[in-house]
Amino acid sequence: MPYKSVTQENGLGCGLACVSALCKVSYKFAKKNYFLGLGNANTKGYYCKHIVKALSRAGKNYNYCKITRRINWKDGMIVFIKRSKRYTQGHYLVRLNNMWMDPWINLQTDQNIRNAKSGFRKRLPGKAQWLIYEDHNL
C-alpha cells in the first residue's frame, strides 16, 4: 500500500508530519504518542534528535547526521533542508513512494497554516543539510 501525504497542522510541525506519514498514523496520533515532551510544533519546531526519539517511540531504529556527501536517496529517509529566504525556518521532507512528501507543499503561495496542503514532489525544494536515516541505510 503506498504512503499518503500528511499535512502539518502547526506552523513548525513539518518534522511531525513526516514521521506521521512514514509511520502511517495521523498527525494528531503522532503528536500525542510519539512527540510528547519533545520540541514544540508551534514555537520551536523539532530538531533531528527529537525526530529520532519520536521514531524510536514508534518502534523504528533511526539516526541522523549532517550531509557532507552525495546521498543515494531511499524511501524512509527524512531530510532537513537548509534555512533560506524561501524556508526561513528550514523544512523537513520525507522520501516515500520514490518521491519527496512535503507536509506544506503550498507554503510559497499561501503562508496561512489553515490553508496548508501536503503532497509529493520529484525534487527537493532546497539544499538538504541534515539526514535522518534507518541505521542500515548507510
N, CA, C and O atoms as a GROMACS GRO file, in nm:
protein
  552
    1MET      N    1   0.085  -0.119   0.000
    1MET     CA    2   0.000   0.000   0.000
    1MET      C    3   0.089   0.124   0.000
    1MET      O    4   0.176   0.137   0.086
    2PRO      N    5   0.070   0.215  -0.094
    2PRO     CA    6   0.155   0.334  -0.099
    2PRO      C    7   0.132   0.427   0.020
    2PRO      O    8   0.026   0.425   0.083
    3TYR      N    9   0.232   0.505   0.048
    3TYR     CA   10   0.222   0.604   0.156
    3TYR      C   11   0.134   0.720   0.111
    3TYR      O   12   0.126   0.751  -0.008
    4LYS      N   13   0.069   0.784   0.208
    4LYS     CA   14  -0.012   0.902   0.182
    4LYS      C   15   0.058   1.024   0.240
    4LYS      O   16   0.135   1.013   0.336
    5SER      N   17   0.031   1.138   0.182
    5SER     CA   18   0.089   1.261   0.236
    5SER      C   19   0.013   1.302   0.362
    5SER      O   20  -0.107   1.275   0.376
    6VAL      N   21   0.084   1.367   0.452
    6VAL     CA   22   0.026   1.417   0.576
    6VAL      C   23   0.056   1.567   0.583
    6VAL      O   24   0.171   1.608   0.571
    7THR      N   25  -0.048   1.646   0.602
    7THR     CA   26  -0.034   1.792   0.610
    7THR      C   27  -0.001   1.833   0.753
    7THR      O   28  -0.064   1.786   0.848
    8GLN      N   29   0.098   1.921   0.768
    8GLN     CA   30   0.130   1.971   0.901
    8GLN      C   31   0.017   2.062   0.948
    8GLN      O   32  -0.041   2.137   0.870
    9GLU      N   33  -0.014   2.053   1.077
    9GLU     CA   34  -0.124   2.131   1.134
    9GLU      C   35  -0.075   2.246   1.220
    9GLU      O   36  -0.155   2.324   1.272
   10ASN      N   37   0.056   2.256   1.236
   10ASN     CA   38   0.117   2.364   1.313
   10ASN      C   39   0.224   2.429   1.226
   10ASN      O   40   0.280   2.364   1.137
   11GLY      N   41   0.254   2.555   1.251
   11GLY     CA   42   0.350   2.628   1.170
   11GLY      C   43   0.487   2.564   1.162
   11GLY      O   44   0.554   2.576   1.059
   12LEU      N   45   0.530   2.496   1.268
   12LEU     CA   46   0.661   2.432   1.271
   12LEU      C   47   0.646   2.281   1.292
   12LEU      O   48   0.728   2.220   1.360
   13GLY      N   49   0.544   2.223   1.233
   13GLY     CA   50   0.515   2.081   1.251
   13GLY      C   51   0.553   1.992   1.134
   13GLY      O   52   0.502   1.881   1.121
   14CYS      N   53   0.644   2.039   1.047
   14CYS     CA   54   0.680   1.959   0.929
   14CYS      C   55   0.747   1.828   0.966
   14CYS      O   56   0.721   1.725   0.904
   15GLY      N   57   0.835   1.829   1.067
   15GLY     CA   58   0.900   1.705   1.110
   15GLY      C   59   0.800   1.605   1.165
   15GLY      O   60   0.809   1.485   1.138
   16LEU      N   61   0.706   1.656   1.241
   16LEU     CA   62   0.600   1.572   1.297
   16LEU      C   63   0.518   1.509   1.184
   16LEU      O   64   0.486   1.390   1.190
   17ALA      N   65   0.484   1.586   1.084
   17ALA     CA   66   0.405   1.535   0.970
   17ALA      C   67   0.484   1.429   0.893
   17ALA      O   68   0.426   1.332   0.844
   18CYS      N   69   0.614   1.448   0.881
   18CYS     CA   70   0.698   1.348   0.811
   18CYS      C   71   0.696   1.215   0.886
   18CYS      O   72   0.682   1.109   0.825
   19VAL      N   73   0.709   1.221   1.018
   19VAL     CA   74   0.703   1.099   1.099
   19VAL      C   75   0.566   1.035   1.086
   19VAL      O   76   0.555   0.913   1.074
   20SER      N   77   0.460   1.115   1.088
   20SER     CA   78   0.324   1.064   1.074
   20SER      C   79   0.308   0.987   0.943
   20SER      O   80   0.254   0.876   0.942
   21ALA      N   81   0.355   1.046   0.834
   21ALA     CA   82   0.344   0.982   0.703
   21ALA      C   83   0.425   0.853   0.699
   21ALA      O   84   0.377   0.750   0.651
   22LEU      N   85   0.547   0.858   0.749
   22LEU     CA   86   0.635   0.741   0.750
   22LEU      C   87   0.577   0.626   0.831
   22LEU      O   88   0.588   0.510   0.793
   23CYS      N   89   0.516   0.660   0.945
   23CYS     CA   90   0.458   0.558   1.034
   23CYS      C   91   0.314   0.522   1.000
   23CYS      O   92   0.255   0.434   1.063
   24LYS      N   93   0.258   0.590   0.900
   24LYS     CA   94   0.120   0.567   0.856
   24LYS      C   95   0.020   0.586   0.970
   24LYS      O   96  -0.070   0.504   0.990
   25VAL      N   97   0.039   0.696   1.044
   25VAL     CA   98  -0.055   0.733   1.151
   25VAL      C   99  -0.096   0.878   1.129
   25VAL      O  100  -0.033   0.949   1.051
   26SER      N  101  -0.200   0.921   1.197
   26SER     CA  102  -0.246   1.060   1.183
   26SER      C  103  -0.149   1.156   1.252
   26SER      O  104  -0.073   1.117   1.341
   27TYR      N  105  -0.155   1.279   1.211
   27TYR     CA  106  -0.074   1.386   1.271
   27TYR      C  107  -0.103   1.394   1.421
   27TYR      O  108  -0.010   1.401   1.502
   28LYS      N  109  -0.231   1.394   1.458
   28LYS     CA  110  -0.270   1.406   1.598
   28LYS      C  111  -0.218   1.288   1.680
   28LYS      O  112  -0.173   1.306   1.793
   29PHE      N  113  -0.226   1.166   1.624
   29PHE     CA  114  -0.178   1.047   1.694
   29PHE      C  115  -0.028   1.058   1.719
   29PHE      O  116   0.019   1.033   1.830
   30ALA      N  117   0.048   1.096   1.617
   30ALA     CA  118   0.193   1.108   1.632
   30ALA      C  119   0.228   1.214   1.735
   30ALA      O  120   0.318   1.196   1.816
   31LYS      N  121   0.157   1.326   1.731
   31LYS     CA  122   0.184   1.436   1.824
   31LYS      C  123   0.162   1.389   1.969
   31LYS      O  124   0.242   1.418   2.057
   32LYS      N  125   0.055   1.318   1.991
   32LYS     CA  126   0.019   1.273   2.125
   32LYS      C  127   0.106   1.156   2.173
   32LYS      O  128   0.143   1.152   2.290
   33ASN      N  129   0.138   1.063   2.084
   33ASN     CA  130   0.205   0.940   2.125
   33ASN      C  131   0.355   0.936   2.101
   33ASN      O  132   0.427   0.870   2.176
   34TYR      N  133   0.404   1.004   2.001
   34TYR     CA  134   0.547   0.997   1.969
   34TYR      C  135   0.624   1.122   2.008
   34TYR      O  136   0.742   1.114   2.041
   35PHE      N  137   0.559   1.238   2.004
   35PHE     CA  138   0.629   1.365   2.025
   35PHE      C  139   0.605   1.429   2.161
   35PHE      O  140   0.654   1.539   2.187
   36LEU      N  141   0.532   1.364   2.248
   36LEU     CA  142   0.501   1.419   2.379
   36LEU      C  143   0.631   1.454   2.453
   36LEU      O  144   0.716   1.368   2.474
   37GLY      N  145   0.644   1.580   2.493
   37GLY     CA  146   0.763   1.626   2.566
   37GLY      C  147   0.883   1.659   2.478
   37GLY      O  148   0.990   1.692   2.530
   38LEU      N  149   0.866   1.652   2.348
   38LEU     CA  150   0.977   1.682   2.256
   38LEU      C  151   0.944   1.808   2.177
   38LEU      O  152   0.839   1.815   2.114
   39GLY      N  153   1.032   1.907   2.178
   39GLY     CA  154   1.013   2.026   2.096
   39GLY      C  155   0.875   2.088   2.111
   39GLY      O  156   0.805   2.064   2.209
   40ASN      N  157   0.838   2.168   2.011
   40ASN     CA  158   0.707   2.232   2.011
   40ASN      C  159   0.671   2.270   1.868
   40ASN      O  160   0.743   2.347   1.805
   41ALA      N  161   0.562   2.217   1.817
   41ALA     CA  162   0.522   2.239   1.677
   41ALA      C  163   0.476   2.382   1.650
   41ALA      O  164   0.462   2.421   1.534
   42ASN      N  165   0.454   2.461   1.754
   42ASN     CA  166   0.409   2.599   1.735
   42ASN      C  167   0.520   2.703   1.751
   42ASN      O  168   0.517   2.807   1.685
   43THR      N  169   0.618   2.676   1.836
   43THR     CA  170   0.716   2.780   1.868
   43THR      C  171   0.858   2.750   1.824
   43THR      O  172   0.926   2.840   1.773
   44LYS      N  173   0.906   2.627   1.842
   44LYS     CA  174   1.046   2.596   1.814
   44LYS      C  175   1.064   2.492   1.705
   44LYS      O  176   1.171   2.484   1.644
   45GLY      N  177   0.963   2.414   1.680
   45GLY     CA  178   0.978   2.305   1.585
   45GLY      C  179   1.052   2.189   1.651
   45GLY      O  180   1.053   2.176   1.773
   46TYR      N  181   1.114   2.106   1.568
   46TYR     CA  182   1.181   1.986   1.618
   46TYR      C  183   1.320   1.975   1.558
   46TYR      O  184   1.340   2.000   1.439
   47TYR      N  185   1.414   1.937   1.641
   47TYR     CA  186   1.549   1.909   1.594
   47TYR      C  187   1.556   1.762   1.553
   47TYR      O  188   1.467   1.683   1.584
   48CYS      N  189   1.662   1.727   1.484
   48CYS     CA  190   1.679   1.588   1.439
   48CYS      C  191   1.671   1.490   1.556
   48CYS      O  192   1.611   1.383   1.543
   49LYS      N  193   1.730   1.526   1.669
   49LYS     CA  194   1.728   1.436   1.785
   49LYS      C  195   1.585   1.409   1.833
   49LYS      O  196   1.555   1.299   1.880
   50HIS      N  197   1.496   1.509   1.821
   50HIS     CA  198   1.356   1.489   1.859
   50HIS      C  199   1.288   1.390   1.765
   50HIS      O  200   1.211   1.304   1.808
   51ILE      N  201   1.317   1.403   1.638
   51ILE     CA  202   1.255   1.316   1.538
   51ILE      C  203   1.304   1.172   1.555
   51ILE      O  204   1.226   1.078   1.544
   52VAL      N  205   1.434   1.156   1.580
   52VAL     CA  206   1.489   1.022   1.605
   52VAL      C  207   1.424   0.961   1.729
   52VAL      O  208   1.391   0.842   1.729
   53LYS      N  209   1.405   1.040   1.834
   53LYS     CA  210   1.340   0.991   1.957
   53LYS      C  211   1.194   0.953   1.929
   53LYS      O  212   1.148   0.849   1.976
   54ALA      N  213   1.123   1.035   1.853
   54ALA     CA  214   0.983   1.005   1.819
   54ALA      C  215   0.976   0.875   1.737
   54ALA      O  216   0.889   0.791   1.761
   55LEU      N  217   1.067   0.858   1.642
   55LEU     CA  218   1.069   0.735   1.562
   55LEU      C  219   1.101   0.614   1.649
   55LEU      O  220   1.049   0.505   1.625
   56SER      N  221   1.186   0.632   1.748
   56SER     CA  222   1.216   0.524   1.842
   56SER      C  223   1.091   0.484   1.920
   56SER      O  224   1.066   0.366   1.942
   57ARG      N  225   1.014   0.584   1.962
   57ARG     CA  226   0.888   0.556   2.032
   57ARG      C  227   0.790   0.481   1.942
   57ARG      O  228   0.703   0.409   1.990
   58ALA      N  229   0.805   0.499   1.810
   58ALA     CA  230   0.720   0.429   1.713
   58ALA      C  231   0.778   0.292   1.677
   58ALA      O  232   0.724   0.221   1.592
   59GLY      N  233   0.888   0.254   1.741
   59GLY     CA  234   0.948   0.124   1.718
   59GLY      C  235   1.044   0.118   1.600
   59GLY      O  236   1.074   0.010   1.548
   60LYS      N  237   1.093   0.235   1.557
   60LYS     CA  238   1.185   0.240   1.443
   60LYS      C  239   1.324   0.283   1.490
   60LYS      O  240   1.338   0.368   1.578
   61ASN      N  241   1.428   0.223   1.430
   61ASN     CA  242   1.566   0.250   1.468
   61ASN      C  243   1.630   0.347   1.368
   61ASN      O  244   1.673   0.307   1.260
   62TYR      N  245   1.634   0.474   1.405
   62TYR     CA  246   1.686   0.579   1.318
   62TYR      C  247   1.802   0.652   1.384
   62TYR      O  248   1.820   0.646   1.506
   63ASN      N  249   1.879   0.721   1.303
   63ASN     CA  250   1.988   0.805   1.349
   63ASN      C  251   1.993   0.928   1.259
   63ASN      O  252   1.915   0.937   1.164
   64TYR      N  253   2.082   1.021   1.285
   64TYR     CA  254   2.092   1.139   1.199
   64TYR      C  255   2.236   1.183   1.184
   64TYR      O  256   2.322   1.150   1.266
   65CYS      N  257   2.261   1.258   1.077
   65CYS     CA  258   2.395   1.313   1.053
   65CYS      C  259   2.383   1.435   0.963
   65CYS      O  260   2.284   1.454   0.893
   66LYS      N  261   2.487   1.517   0.967
   66LYS     CA  262   2.496   1.630   0.876
   66LYS      C  263   2.534   1.575   0.739
   66LYS      O  264   2.616   1.484   0.729
   67ILE      N  265   2.476   1.630   0.634
   67ILE     CA  266   2.505   1.582   0.499
   67ILE      C  267   2.633   1.648   0.449
   67ILE      O  268   2.641   1.771   0.439
   68THR      N  269   2.732   1.566   0.419
   68THR     CA  270   2.861   1.616   0.371
   68THR      C  271   2.901   1.554   0.238
   68THR      O  272   3.008   1.584   0.184
   69ARG      N  273   2.817   1.466   0.186
   69ARG     CA  274   2.847   1.399   0.060
   69ARG      C  275   2.717   1.371  -0.015
   69ARG      O  276   2.608   1.391   0.037
   70ARG      N  277   2.732   1.324  -0.137
   70ARG     CA  278   2.615   1.289  -0.218
   70ARG      C  279   2.546   1.167  -0.156
   70ARG      O  280   2.612   1.071  -0.115
   71ILE      N  281   2.414   1.170  -0.149
   71ILE     CA  282   2.336   1.063  -0.087
   71ILE      C  283   2.256   0.990  -0.195
   71ILE      O  284   2.199   1.052  -0.284
   72ASN      N  285   2.253   0.859  -0.184
   72ASN     CA  286   2.165   0.777  -0.267
   72ASN      C  287   2.031   0.770  -0.192
   72ASN      O  288   2.016   0.690  -0.100
   73TRP      N  289   1.935   0.852  -0.233
   73TRP     CA  290   1.808   0.865  -0.160
   73TRP      C  291   1.731   0.733  -0.161
   73TRP      O  292   1.722   0.665  -0.264
   74LYS      N  293   1.675   0.699  -0.044
   74LYS     CA  294   1.594   0.577  -0.029
   74LYS      C  295   1.468   0.611   0.048
   74LYS      O  296   1.467   0.701   0.132
   75ASP      N  297   1.362   0.539   0.018
   75ASP     CA  298   1.238   0.559   0.092
   75ASP      C  299   1.263   0.544   0.242
   75ASP      O  300   1.340   0.457   0.285
   76GLY      N  301   1.199   0.628   0.319
   76GLY     CA  302   1.213   0.625   0.464
   76GLY      C  303   1.310   0.729   0.517
   76GLY      O  304   1.313   0.755   0.637
   77MET      N  305   1.388   0.790   0.430
   77MET     CA  306   1.482   0.894   0.473
   77MET      C  307   1.408   1.026   0.490
   77MET      O  308   1.320   1.061   0.412
   78ILE      N  309   1.445   1.099   0.594
   78ILE     CA  310   1.390   1.232   0.621
   78ILE      C  311   1.506   1.330   0.608
   78ILE      O  312   1.616   1.305   0.658
   79VAL      N  313   1.482   1.442   0.540
   79VAL     CA  314   1.586   1.544   0.529
   79VAL      C  315   1.535   1.676   0.585
   79VAL      O  316   1.416   1.706   0.581
   80PHE      N  317   1.628   1.752   0.636
   80PHE     CA  318   1.602   1.890   0.676
   80PHE      C  319   1.672   1.976   0.573
   80PHE      O  320   1.794   1.969   0.557
   81ILE      N  321   1.594   2.058   0.503
   81ILE     CA  322   1.657   2.148   0.406
   81ILE      C  323   1.694   2.277   0.476
   81ILE      O  324   1.626   2.326   0.566
   82LYS      N  325   1.805   2.330   0.431
   82LYS     CA  326   1.867   2.448   0.489
   82LYS      C  327   1.773   2.568   0.492
   82LYS      O  328   1.690   2.587   0.403
   83ARG      N  329   1.787   2.647   0.597
   83ARG     CA  330   1.712   2.774   0.606
   83ARG      C  331   1.747   2.862   0.487
   83ARG      O  332   1.862   2.866   0.444
   84SER      N  333   1.648   2.930   0.436
   84SER     CA  334   1.668   3.015   0.319
   84SER      C  335   1.562   3.124   0.319
   84SER      O  336   1.478   3.130   0.409
   85LYS      N  337   1.567   3.210   0.219
   85LYS     CA  338   1.465   3.313   0.205
   85LYS      C  339   1.328   3.247   0.189
   85LYS      O  340   1.228   3.294   0.243
   86ARG      N  341   1.325   3.138   0.115
   86ARG     CA  342   1.202   3.064   0.088
   86ARG      C  343   1.154   2.988   0.211
   86ARG      O  344   1.034   2.986   0.240
   87TYR      N  345   1.247   2.926   0.283
   87TYR     CA  346   1.215   2.849   0.404
   87TYR      C  347   1.293   2.910   0.520
   87TYR      O  348   1.403   2.865   0.552
   88THR      N  349   1.235   3.011   0.582
   88THR     CA  350   1.308   3.088   0.684
   88THR      C  351   1.343   3.006   0.808
   88THR      O  352   1.437   3.040   0.879
   89GLN      N  353   1.269   2.899   0.834
   89GLN     CA  354   1.298   2.812   0.948
   89GLN      C  355   1.357   2.678   0.903
   89GLN      O  356   1.380   2.590   0.986
   90GLY      N  357   1.381   2.662   0.773
   90GLY     CA  358   1.418   2.531   0.720
   90GLY      C  359   1.291   2.450   0.701
   90GLY      O  360   1.181   2.502   0.723
   91HIS      N  361   1.304   2.324   0.659
   91HIS     CA  362   1.184   2.245   0.632
   91HIS      C  363   1.223   2.098   0.624
   91HIS      O  364   1.326   2.063   0.567
   92TYR      N  365   1.139   2.011   0.681
   92TYR     CA  366   1.159   1.867   0.672
   92TYR      C  367   1.072   1.809   0.562
   92TYR      O  368   0.958   1.851   0.542
   93LEU      N  369   1.128   1.712   0.488
   93LEU     CA  370   1.055   1.633   0.390
   93LEU      C  371   1.097   1.488   0.409
   93LEU      O  372   1.206   1.460   0.457
   94VAL      N  373   1.010   1.395   0.372
   94VAL     CA  374   1.042   1.252   0.384
   94VAL      C  375   1.030   1.186   0.248
   94VAL      O  376   0.941   1.217   0.169
   95ARG      N  377   1.122   1.094   0.221
   95ARG     CA  378   1.123   1.021   0.094
   95ARG      C  379   1.028   0.901   0.107
   95ARG      O  380   1.051   0.810   0.187
   96LEU      N  381   0.922   0.903   0.028
   96LEU     CA  382   0.822   0.796   0.028
   96LEU      C  383   0.774   0.776  -0.116
   96LEU      O  384   0.765   0.873  -0.191
   97ASN      N  385   0.745   0.655  -0.155
   97ASN     CA  386   0.698   0.626  -0.291
   97ASN      C  387   0.796   0.679  -0.396
   97ASN      O  388   0.754   0.719  -0.505
   98ASN      N  389   0.926   0.680  -0.364
   98ASN     CA  390   1.031   0.732  -0.453
   98ASN      C  391   1.010   0.879  -0.491
   98ASN      O  392   1.053   0.923  -0.598
   99MET      N  393   0.945   0.953  -0.403
   99MET     CA  394   0.926   1.098  -0.420
   99MET      C  395   0.943   1.162  -0.284
   99MET      O  396   0.957   1.093  -0.183
  100TRP      N  397   0.941   1.294  -0.280
  100TRP     CA  398   0.951   1.367  -0.154
  100TRP      C  399   0.814   1.410  -0.107
  100TRP      O  400   0.744   1.485  -0.176
  101MET      N  401   0.773   1.362   0.010
  101MET     CA  402   0.647   1.404   0.069
  101MET      C  403   0.674   1.537   0.140
  101MET      O  404   0.756   1.545   0.232
  102ASP      N  405   0.603   1.640   0.096
  102ASP     CA  406   0.617   1.775   0.151
  102ASP      C  407   0.493   1.805   0.233
  102ASP      O  408   0.383   1.813   0.178
  103PRO      N  409   0.507   1.823   0.366
  103PRO     CA  410   0.391   1.845   0.451
  103PRO      C  411   0.324   1.981   0.436
  103PRO      O  412   0.215   2.003   0.490
  104TRP      N  413   0.387   2.074   0.364
  104TRP     CA  414   0.326   2.204   0.336
  104TRP      C  415   0.372   2.246   0.198
  104TRP      O  416   0.454   2.337   0.182
  105ILE      N  417   0.318   2.177   0.098
  105ILE     CA  418   0.366   2.194  -0.039
  105ILE      C  419   0.329   2.330  -0.098
  105ILE      O  420   0.395   2.376  -0.191
  106ASN      N  421   0.226   2.394  -0.047
  106ASN     CA  422   0.184   2.525  -0.100
  106ASN      C  423   0.232   2.641  -0.013
  106ASN      O  424   0.172   2.749  -0.015
  107LEU      N  425   0.338   2.621   0.063
  107LEU     CA  426   0.388   2.725   0.153
  107LEU      C  427   0.421   2.855   0.080
  107LEU      O  428   0.391   2.963   0.132
  108GLN      N  429   0.482   2.846  -0.038
  108GLN     CA  430   0.521   2.968  -0.109
  108GLN      C  431   0.402   3.050  -0.159
  108GLN      O  432   0.411   3.171  -0.174
  109THR      N  433   0.291   2.984  -0.184
  109THR     CA  434   0.175   3.055  -0.237
  109THR      C  435   0.076   3.094  -0.128
  109THR      O  436  -0.007   3.184  -0.148
  110ASP      N  437   0.082   3.027  -0.012
  110ASP     CA  438  -0.011   3.059   0.097
  110ASP      C  439   0.058   3.038   0.231
  110ASP      O  440   0.087   2.924   0.269
  111GLN      N  441   0.085   3.146   0.302
  111GLN     CA  442   0.157   3.142   0.429
  111GLN      C  443   0.067   3.107   0.548
  111GLN      O  444   0.117   3.093   0.660
  112ASN      N  445  -0.063   3.093   0.527
  112ASN     CA  446  -0.156   3.064   0.636
  112ASN      C  447  -0.163   2.914   0.660
  112ASN      O  448  -0.203   2.839   0.571
  113ILE      N  449  -0.125   2.870   0.780
  113ILE     CA  450  -0.123   2.726   0.812
  113ILE      C  451  -0.260   2.662   0.795
  113ILE      O  452  -0.270   2.543   0.765
  114ARG      N  453  -0.366   2.739   0.812
  114ARG     CA  454  -0.502   2.683   0.795
  114ARG      C  455  -0.528   2.638   0.652
  114ARG      O  456  -0.615   2.555   0.627
  115ASN      N  457  -0.453   2.694   0.557
  115ASN     CA  458  -0.470   2.659   0.416
  115ASN      C  459  -0.362   2.562   0.367
  115ASN      O  460  -0.354   2.534   0.247
  116ALA      N  461  -0.281   2.511   0.459
  116ALA     CA  462  -0.171   2.422   0.420
  116ALA      C  463  -0.223   2.296   0.351
  116ALA      O  464  -0.326   2.241   0.388
  117LYS      N  465  -0.148   2.253   0.250
  117LYS     CA  466  -0.176   2.129   0.180
  117LYS      C  467  -0.046   2.051   0.171
  117LYS      O  468   0.062   2.110   0.162
  118SER      N  469  -0.056   1.920   0.174
  118SER     CA  470   0.063   1.836   0.158
  118SER      C  471   0.056   1.768   0.021
  118SER      O  472  -0.048   1.766  -0.044
  119GLY      N  473   0.168   1.712  -0.019
  119GLY     CA  474   0.172   1.642  -0.147
  119GLY      C  475   0.311   1.587  -0.173
  119GLY      O  476   0.398   1.591  -0.086
  120PHE      N  477   0.330   1.536  -0.292
  120PHE     CA  478   0.457   1.477  -0.331
  120PHE      C  479   0.524   1.559  -0.440
  120PHE      O  480   0.457   1.612  -0.528
  121ARG      N  481   0.655   1.570  -0.432
  121ARG     CA  482   0.732   1.639  -0.535
  121ARG      C  483   0.848   1.550  -0.578
  121ARG      O  484   0.894   1.464  -0.503
  122LYS      N  485   0.894   1.571  -0.701
  122LYS     CA  486   1.003   1.490  -0.755
  122LYS      C  487   1.138   1.531  -0.700
  122LYS      O  488   1.226   1.447  -0.681
  123ARG      N  489   1.156   1.661  -0.676
  123ARG     CA  490   1.285   1.713  -0.631
  123ARG      C  491   1.270   1.787  -0.499
  123ARG      O  492   1.164   1.839  -0.466
  124LEU      N  493   1.379   1.791  -0.424
  124LEU     CA  494   1.381   1.871  -0.302
  124LEU      C  495   1.372   2.018  -0.338
  124LEU      O  496   1.433   2.061  -0.436
  125PRO      N  497   1.298   2.096  -0.261
  125PRO     CA  498   1.284   2.239  -0.291
  125PRO      C  499   1.395   2.326  -0.233
  125PRO      O  500   1.384   2.448  -0.232
  126GLY      N  501   1.501   2.264  -0.184
  126GLY     CA  502   1.612   2.338  -0.126
  126GLY      C  503   1.730   2.245  -0.105
  126GLY      O  504   1.727   2.130  -0.147
  127LYS      N  505   1.834   2.295  -0.041
  127LYS     CA  506   1.956   2.218  -0.018
  127LYS      C  507   1.943   2.136   0.110
  127LYS      O  508   1.922   2.190   0.218
  128ALA      N  509   1.957   2.004   0.097
  128ALA     CA  510   1.950   1.914   0.212
  128ALA      C  511   2.070   1.937   0.303
  128ALA      O  512   2.184   1.935   0.257
  129GLN      N  513   2.045   1.957   0.432
  129GLN     CA  514   2.150   1.986   0.528
  129GLN      C  515   2.168   1.873   0.630
  129GLN      O  516   2.281   1.840   0.666
  130TRP      N  517   2.059   1.814   0.675
  130TRP     CA  518   2.062   1.705   0.773
  130TRP      C  519   1.985   1.586   0.719
  130TRP      O  520   1.886   1.603   0.647
  131LEU      N  521   2.031   1.467   0.754
  131LEU     CA  522   1.968   1.342   0.710
  131LEU      C  523   1.931   1.259   0.831
  131LEU      O  524   2.012   1.239   0.921
  132ILE      N  525   1.808   1.211   0.833
  132ILE     CA  526   1.760   1.118   0.936
  132ILE      C  527   1.734   0.988   0.863
  132ILE      O  528   1.655   0.984   0.768
  133TYR      N  529   1.800   0.882   0.906
  133TYR     CA  530   1.802   0.758   0.828
  133TYR      C  531   1.789   0.635   0.918
  133TYR      O  532   1.827   0.639   1.035
  134GLU      N  533   1.736   0.526   0.862
  134GLU     CA  534   1.739   0.399   0.931
  134GLU      C  535   1.884   0.356   0.940
  134GLU      O  536   1.958   0.372   0.843
  135ASP      N  537   1.926   0.302   1.052
  135ASP     CA  538   2.066   0.269   1.072
  135ASP      C  539   2.125   0.180   0.964
  135ASP      O  540   2.244   0.190   0.936
  136HIS      N  541   2.048   0.093   0.902
  136HIS     CA  542   2.102   0.005   0.800
  136HIS      C  543   2.103   0.067   0.660
  136HIS      O  544   2.144   0.001   0.564
  137ASN      N  545   2.059   0.193   0.647
  137ASN     CA  546   2.053   0.258   0.514
  137ASN      C  547   2.188   0.307   0.464
  137ASN      O  548   2.208   0.315   0.343
  138LEU      N  549   2.279   0.340   0.552
  138LEU     CA  550   2.407   0.397   0.505
  138LEU      C  551   2.520   0.300   0.525
  138LEU      O  552   2.635   0.330   0.492
   0.00000   0.00000   0.00000
